[in-house]
Structure formats: C-alpha cells, structure tokens
Amino acid sequence: MALFRPVARRVAAERAHPQPPRLRLSLGRAVAWLLLAGIAFLFLVPLLWMISTSLKTPADLVGNRWIPSEVAWENYRYAFAFGMWVRWTVNTLIITFVGVVGMVLSCALVAYAFARLRWPGRDLMFGLVLATMMLPGVVTLIPQFILFAHLPAFGLQGSSNWVNTFLPLVAPPILAGSSFNIFLLRQFMRGVPMELSESAKIDGASELRIFWSIVLPLSKPALATVAIFTFQGAWQDFLRPLLYLQSERLYTLQLGLRQFEFAAGGAPAWNWMMAASLVVMLPVLIVFLVFQPYFMKGISITGTGDR
C-alpha cells in the first residue's frame, strides 16, 4: 500500500490543480489548416479587390496596384449621386419582400400537402416536382418570356402585358416556383409528430388551422432557410430583371449597377461600380449573419431527419 501512496497523492494533486491542456497540433492537421486558410483566402480575394478598387482614384485604376496611392472616399458619394438609386432601392425591396413572403407561404402549403396529407397520386406528383429540379433554369427562360408577353396586365405600371412590370418577378415565388424549397420543407415537416395533428383534429381543428398553428411554427428553421435563399436570389437577381424590365424607372439595384459601364464619359467607372456594389452587398451579408443559426439548424435537421 505504501508504494501506491505517492501515486495517489500525485493524482489527487492533479485533480485539485488541473494543468491546462496542451495544444497538440500534428503535422497533418497543420497542413489541413493551412490548406483551408489558403482556400478561404482565394474566396476573399475578389472581395478585397472590390474594396481596394472602390477606394481608388481614376489614375490608380490604370496601374496594376492593390493599395491605392490616395484613398478616395468620395467614390461612394459619387456612386449614389449617379442614377435613380432611391427608386431602384424601393423597386428591389418590393420585389424581394413579395418574393420572400410568397415563396415561404406557397412552398410551405405545397410541402404540407405532400408531407401530411394523403391523396391519390401524391407520391407520383411529388416525383414530378422533383424531376423539374433536373431542368436548368435557362431552358425555361424563353417559354416563360413568351407566356408573360401574352398575359394581359390591364395597364399595370403602364404596360399592356406582363413584360416591363414586376409581375414576372413576383408571380413565380407566389406560385411556389421552387421545387428545391418544396422538397426542403416537405422533408422537415415529415419529422413533425403526427400525434400533434391527430390531437388537434380531435379538438376540432381544420387542416388549415393545424398547418398555421402547429406545423408552421415548428418548421421555423426550414422556413428561415427558404427565406434566406429566396432573399439572396431576389436581391442579387440580374438576368430576369434584365429580360423583363425595360424602363429605367423600374430597374432594380442590379440593373442600376450596370449603368456604371457608361458613367465615365462612355467608359466604365470601375471605382464607382465597386463602391456601389459593396453597399448593395451589405443587406445580403447582414441577413445571413443574423439568421445563420436558423439557417444551419434547418439544413442539418432536414439532412439528418432528426428532430
């Protein structure tokens, strides 16, 4: 017993005064960290170039240098003094807000029907919805344009058809125009216990009440994920506004950025364009950072099927 007493004392002393854990960094882990840091830096290079260019003078734009010789903060003031930025911002906010609300509600309704209701041909219809994910978006651009060009707008925004109005930009989200979002919400809603719906039906709740009061609140992480994706897509969309919006008063911010191609006497004003682009990018970055916990939770739970 006397032989074990020093060992026991040492163990007791270590427990009473624990030593800080040593940082064990193996060679393989160090290489992995360096590789990841290098990849992250490659993704940051375009952003760093934008920041550098937004602070350059016209003379610095000609030279191939990263650090401007003189910081030109006035580029931000000149950028937003050029064009109809207030109107373009309002247009973008309208299209984005209607698109996000419409996409979340409509896709949630469709996903609820696929996940919680039983009706003939449900699985076949869901398979057809998933099949549309294999179609590239550019394939449907021309058919959609022809369709919208023949739909009457009844003078809305001064147009006889849907072209040159906001309707082609807000109608698809309102009509659940994303099979991926439907799939995401459907997978999440399948994990909500059916016992909750059955208990609500015993109390006399309708399907719409169950959807609104039970399933929808429990699906907040997935709804936040859909909202973030939709917001990012609508805010940064350039191709569809370019196709449908012909009047400058209807432009979005992305189309407004294109006007800097001719801002400097018919030549591109890259410093003004990069200054405006950084400001336009901020809302997407803020929304992602604020809702990142919901976003990560929605993706992880939907992927694992765990609750």
C-alpha positions in Angstrom: 0.0 0.0 0.0 2.9 2.3 0.8 4.1 2.0 -2.8 0.8 3.4 -4.2 0.6 6.4 -1.8 2.9 8.7 -3.9 0.9 7.9 -7.0 -2.4 8.6 -5.2 -1.1 11.9 -3.9 0.0 12.9 -7.4 -3.4 12.0 -8.9 -5.2 13.9 -6.1 -2.9 17.0 -6.7 -3.6 16.9 -10.5 -7.3 16.8 -9.8 -7.1 19.6 -7.4 -4.9 21.8 -9.7 -5.6 20.6 -13.2 -3.0 21.6 -15.8 -4.1 23.5 -18.9 -4.5 21.2 -21.9 -1.6 21.1 -24.2 -2.1 22.1 -27.8 -1.3 19.1 -29.8 -1.0 20.1 -33.4 0.1 17.2 -35.6 1.7 17.8 -39.0 -1.3 16.5 -40.9 -3.7 18.9 -39.0 -1.3 21.8 -39.6 -1.3 21.1 -43.3 -5.1 20.8 -43.3 -5.4 24.2 -41.6 -3.0 25.8 -44.0 -4.8 24.4 -46.9 -8.2 25.6 -45.6 -6.8 29.0 -44.9 -5.4 29.2 -48.4 -8.8 28.3 -49.9 -10.6 30.8 -47.7 -8.1 33.5 -48.9 -8.8 32.6 -52.5 -12.6 33.3 -51.8 -11.7 36.6 -50.1 -9.5 37.9 -53.0 -12.5 39.2 -55.1 -13.9 41.0 -52.0 -10.5 42.5 -51.2 -10.2 43.6 -54.8 -13.6 45.2 -54.7 -12.7 47.1 -51.5 -9.4 48.2 -53.0 -11.0 49.3 -56.3 -13.8 51.3 -54.5 -11.2 53.5 -52.9 -9.0 54.1 -56.0 -8.8 57.3 -58.0 -9.1 57.2 -61.8 -5.3 57.3 -62.0 -4.9 54.3 -59.8 -7.3 52.3 -61.9 -4.9 52.3 -64.8 -2.0 50.9 -62.7 -1.9 47.3 -61.5 -1.7 48.0 -57.8 -3.7 46.7 -54.9 -3.2 49.6 -52.4 -4.4 52.9 -53.7 -1.9 55.8 -53.6 -4.7 58.0 -52.3 -7.9 56.8 -50.6 -10.9 58.3 -52.5 -13.8 58.1 -50.1 -15.8 60.4 -52.4 -16.3 57.4 -54.7 -19.2 56.3 -52.5 -20.8 59.7 -52.7 -20.3 60.0 -56.4 -21.7 56.4 -56.9 -25.0 57.1 -55.3 -25.3 60.6 -56.8 -25.4 58.8 -60.2 -28.7 57.4 -61.3 -32.1 56.8 -59.6 -30.8 54.9 -56.6 -33.7 55.7 -54.3 -36.2 54.4 -56.8 -34.2 51.4 -57.7 -33.8 50.5 -54.0 -37.6 50.8 -53.5 -38.2 48.6 -56.5 -35.7 45.9 -55.2 -37.3 46.0 -51.8 -40.8 45.5 -53.2 -39.7 42.6 -55.4 -37.7 41.0 -52.7 -40.3 41.3 -50.0 -43.2 40.0 -52.1 -40.9 37.2 -53.4 -39.8 36.1 -49.9 -43.3 36.1 -48.3 -44.9 34.5 -51.4 -42.2 31.8 -51.7 -42.3 30.9 -48.0 -46.1 30.7 -47.7 -46.8 29.0 -51.0 -44.0 26.4 -50.7 -45.0 25.7 -47.2 -48.6 24.9 -48.3 -47.4 22.6 -51.1 -44.9 20.9 -48.8 -47.6 20.4 -46.1 -49.8 18.7 -48.7 -47.0 16.3 -49.7 -45.9 15.6 -46.2 -49.0 15.5 -44.0 -52.0 14.7 -46.3 -52.9 11.5 -48.1 -54.5 11.8 -51.6 -54.3 9.8 -54.8 -51.2 10.3 -56.8 -49.4 12.2 -54.1 -46.1 10.3 -54.5 -46.2 10.5 -58.3 -46.9 14.2 -58.2 -44.0 14.7 -55.8 -41.7 12.8 -58.1 -42.7 15.1 -61.0 -42.0 18.1 -58.8 -38.5 16.7 -58.0 -38.0 16.0 -61.7 -38.2 19.7 -62.5 -35.0 20.2 -60.5 -33.1 18.5 -63.3 -34.1 21.2 -65.8 -31.7 24.1 -65.9 -33.3 27.5 -65.3 -32.1 28.9 -68.6 -34.1 26.3 -70.5 -37.4 27.8 -69.4 -36.4 31.5 -69.9 -37.8 31.8 -73.5 -41.1 29.9 -72.8 -41.7 32.0 -69.7 -41.0 35.2 -71.6 -43.4 34.2 -74.4 -46.0 33.3 -71.8 -45.7 36.5 -69.8 -45.7 38.5 -73.0 -49.2 37.2 -73.8 -50.7 37.7 -70.4 -52.7 40.9 -70.0 -51.5 43.4 -67.4 -54.6 45.7 -67.8 -52.4 48.8 -67.7 -50.4 47.9 -64.6 -47.3 50.1 -64.5 -48.2 51.4 -67.9 -47.9 48.1 -69.7 -50.4 46.1 -71.7 -48.8 42.7 -70.9 -46.6 41.4 -68.1 -43.4 42.5 -69.8 -42.0 45.7 -68.3 -43.8 45.1 -65.0 -42.9 43.4 -61.7 -45.3 40.6 -62.3 -42.9 38.2 -64.0 -40.5 38.6 -61.0 -43.1 38.1 -58.2 -45.6 35.7 -59.7 -43.3 32.6 -59.7 -42.4 32.9 -56.0 -46.1 33.4 -55.1 -47.0 30.2 -57.1 -44.4 28.1 -55.3 -41.9 28.2 -58.1 -39.1 26.3 -56.4 -39.1 22.6 -56.3 -36.0 22.6 -54.1 -37.8 24.7 -51.4 -40.8 22.4 -51.6 -38.5 19.4 -51.1 -36.7 21.1 -48.2 -39.9 22.0 -46.3 -41.5 18.6 -47.1 -38.6 16.7 -45.6 -38.7 18.9 -42.5 -42.5 18.7 -42.0 -42.4 14.9 -42.2 -40.4 15.0 -38.9 -43.2 16.8 -37.0 -45.0 14.1 -35.0 -48.4 13.1 -36.4 -49.8 12.8 -32.9 -49.9 16.6 -32.7 -52.1 16.8 -35.8 -54.3 14.0 -34.5 -54.8 15.6 -31.2 -55.7 18.9 -32.9 -58.2 17.1 -35.1 -59.9 15.6 -32.0 -60.3 19.1 -30.7 -62.0 20.1 -33.9 -59.1 21.9 -35.7 -59.1 22.0 -39.5 -56.2 21.2 -41.7 -55.5 24.9 -42.3 -55.5 25.5 -38.6 -53.2 22.6 -38.0 -50.9 23.9 -40.7 -50.9 27.5 -39.4 -50.8 26.9 -35.6 -48.8 23.7 -35.3 -46.7 22.7 -38.3 -45.7 26.1 -39.4 -44.3 27.3 -36.0 -42.4 24.0 -35.6 -40.8 24.5 -39.1 -39.2 27.8 -38.3 -35.6 26.6 -39.1 -36.6 25.3 -42.5 -38.7 28.4 -43.2 -35.7 30.6 -42.3 -33.5 28.7 -44.7 -36.1 29.1 -47.5 -36.4 32.8 -46.7 -32.6 33.3 -46.8 -32.2 31.5 -50.1 -35.1 33.5 -51.6 -33.9 36.8 -50.3 -30.4 36.2 -51.7 -31.8 35.1 -55.1 -34.2 38.0 -55.4 -31.8 40.7 -54.2 -29.0 39.6 -56.4 -31.1 38.6 -59.5 -29.8 40.2 -62.6 -30.9 38.1 -65.6 -34.7 38.2 -65.1 -34.9 41.9 -64.4 -32.7 42.4 -67.5 -35.2 40.4 -69.6 -38.5 41.9 -68.3 -37.7 45.5 -67.0 -37.2 47.9 -69.9 -38.0 51.2 -68.3 -35.2 52.8 -66.2 -37.8 53.8 -63.5 -38.5 50.1 -62.9 -34.8 49.0 -62.6 -33.6 47.0 -59.7 -30.3 47.7 -57.9 -28.5 45.0 -60.0 -29.6 46.7 -63.2 -28.6 50.1 -61.7 -25.0 48.8 -61.2 -24.8 48.1 -65.0 -25.3 51.8 -65.6 -21.7 52.5 -64.4 -20.4 50.9 -67.6 -21.1 54.3 -69.3 -20.7 56.6 -66.3 -17.2 57.9 -67.1 -17.8 59.6 -70.4 -19.0 56.4 -72.0 -16.3 54.3 -70.3 -16.8 52.1 -67.2 -16.3 53.8 -63.9 -15.0 50.7 -62.0 -14.3 52.6 -58.8 -17.9 53.9 -58.5 -19.3 50.5 -59.5 -17.3 48.7 -56.8 -18.3 51.2 -54.2 -22.0 50.8 -55.1 -21.6 47.0 -55.3 -20.2 46.8 -51.7 -23.1 48.8 -50.4 -25.6 46.7 -52.3 -24.0 43.5 -51.0 -24.4 44.5 -47.3 -28.1 43.6 -46.9 -27.5 40.0 -48.0 -24.5 39.7 -45.6 -26.5 41.2 -42.7 -29.4 38.9 -43.3 -27.2 35.8 -43.5 -25.3 36.7 -40.3 -28.5 37.4 -38.3 -30.3 34.3 -39.4 -27.3 32.0 -39.6 -28.3 29.9 -36.6 -31.7 29.1 -38.1 -30.1 28.5 -41.5 -27.6 26.0 -40.2 -30.2 24.3 -38.0 -32.7 24.0 -40.9 -30.1 22.4 -43.2 -28.7 20.0 -40.6 -32.1 18.8 -39.3 -33.5 18.4 -42.9 -30.4 16.5 -43.9 -30.4 14.1 -41.0 -34.1 13.7 -40.5 -33.5 14.1 -36.7 -35.6 16.3 -34.5 
